[in-house]
Every structure is written in structure tokens, then in C-alpha cells.
């Protein structure tokens, strides 16, 4: 649902309509919507990090791994997942459970990127004093470029 309609669509009415049941039935099984939104977010975005990790690890050497990471995450083919992320950042301001889940998923991405950067630093391929900080910077750049891409900022179409 979130990948098709966005995370904001995960409401009592939205879930009920999609499932063909009453909102009361959804509330019976999921009395805390914030938890359902957080679980929906995790289900929508968590497969991506495992998929990208496999693609990155299939490359030889840290330079090829960083290139594969950036190419894969910035190719514009993941707009559905990017939309869920962007909405989660905004909705997480008022949904503590979602914010906690977002931080956990961000940590998974940061760990993947940090591993690649640290490998490059250890091998001498990169000159990096703090692989953890560089990983956060790369993650921020990736997230920002993908968010801008949702509205085609800087692009013709």
C-alpha cells in the first residue's frame, strides 16, 4: 500500500478500503495506528538495503563498490521507496514509533556505506579520516538528491 499510495495513505480508512473491511475491524487488529505506520514503513524499505548490499558486495574493490552503490541508488528507479522515505521523515516528527523505525533503517544504510568507505580507507583507495562521518555525508547526499528527484528539480522531465 505504501509503495503504491505513499505512507500517508496508511490510515484506518485507507487500510480498510484497500482490504475491503470496515475501519473498526482495522482498529480492532491494529489499535495503535502509529505502530502500523511504522511497521508498514519497515516492510516497504527494509528489503532495499539487503538488495543493494548484495549488489555492492558483488563488485571487486571499494571504488567499484561505491560506484555501484551510487549508480544503483541514484538511477531514479526507486521513486516508490524514496517517496515512502520522504514521507516517513515528515510523519516521524509526530509519530515517535515511526521516527524510531526510520532511525533504525538509516543506521542500516549508514553501516553498509561505512563498511565500503572503511574498506577503501584501509586499502588506501580512499583518504578518509572518519569513515562513519563520510558514510553519513554520502547518505545525506543520496537522500537529498533522491528527494529532489521526486519533483524533478533540476531536470527537464
N, C-alpha and C positions, 0 to 999 in steps of 0.2 A: 504494500500500500504506500509506504513512504517513498519508495523509489519511483512510483508512478505519479503520486499526487503531492508529494512533499510531506515532511514531518508534521507540519501544521495541520494536515488533514487527519491526524491521529487524534480524534475526539470521540466522545461517546456516540454522537450521531454519525460521524464519518465511518467509524468501525462497524456500527450497527447496520448502516446502509450497505456497506461493502459485503458484510456477512449475511445480509438478509434476515436480520433478527431485530428485536427491539433494543433501544438504548438501555432499558432496565436490565436486560439479560447480560449485556456487556458489562454494566456496572456490577452485577452480581458476581461475575467471574473476575473482574478487574476493578475492584472498588477504588483503587488509587490510580487515577489516570496518569499522574506523573511517572509512576513506575512503568506503566505500559508504554508510555512515550520513550522512556529511557531504554527499555528492552527492545522496542522496535528500532530505535537508533542503532543499538549494538548489533542487532541482527542484520541491518541494512549495510553497515560499514565494516564490520569485522572481517568478512571474507576477503576484502580487498588487500589488507596488509599481508595475509598469508599468500595470496596470489602474486603480489608484487615481490615479496621475499623470494619466492621460487624463481621468478624471472631474473631477479638480481643475482641470486646465488648461482644461476646457470652461466653467468658471464665469467670470463677469466680476468682477474685482476681488478683492483679498486677503481681505476679510471673507467674501464668498461662497465663496472657495476654502477658507478654514479651516473654515467651516461644513460644506461638502461633505465635507471630509476627516474631520472628527469624526463627522458623521452616518453616513458610509459605514463607518468603522472601528469604530464603537460600536453598530451596529444589531443585533448578535447573529447575523448571517447567516454569519459566517466562523468558527464554532466549530471546524471541522475544521482550518483553518490555525492558529488560536490554540492548539489542542492540540499541534500539531507544534512551535510556538514554545516553549510552556511546557516540553515535554519536552526540547527542544534546550538550553534554559537549564540544566536539571538535568544532562542527559547530557554537556554540554560541559565540565563540571567534570573529567571523567575522559577526555575524548576531545579532544585538542588540535586535531585537524583539524576536528572539528565546531565547536569554540569559535572557531577562525579564520573558518570559514564563517559562523557566527552573527554575528560582529563585522562582517563584510563586508556582510551583509544589513541589519544595524542601521544601518550607515553609509549605505546607500542610502535607508533611511527617513528618517534624520536629514537627509540632503541635501535630500530632497523637502520636508520640513517647513520646513527652514531657508530654502529658496528662497521659500516662501509668506510666512513671517514677515518675511524681509528685504524682500520686495516691499511688504508692509504698512507696515513701518517707513519705507522710502524714500518712500512715497506720503503718509505722515502718518496713515494709517488706524490704525496701532498705535504706541504709545510703548514702544519696546523698545531697550535699550542693547546687548544681546548676542543677536542672532538665533540664533546657534549654541546658546547655553545654553538659550534658550527652546524651541528645537526638541527638545533632549534632554529637557527637562522635560515637554513635551507627549507625546513618545514614551513616556516612563516612565509617565505617567498613562494613556495609551491601553493600554499593555501591562498595567498593573496592573488596570485596570477590566475588560479582556477576560479576564484570568486569573481574577479573582473571578467573572466571569460564567459561567465553566465549571462552577462549583459553585453557581451562582445565589445567591451571597452577597448578602444584602440584598434579594432578590426573592422573591416568593411562589412562583414556579414555574419 
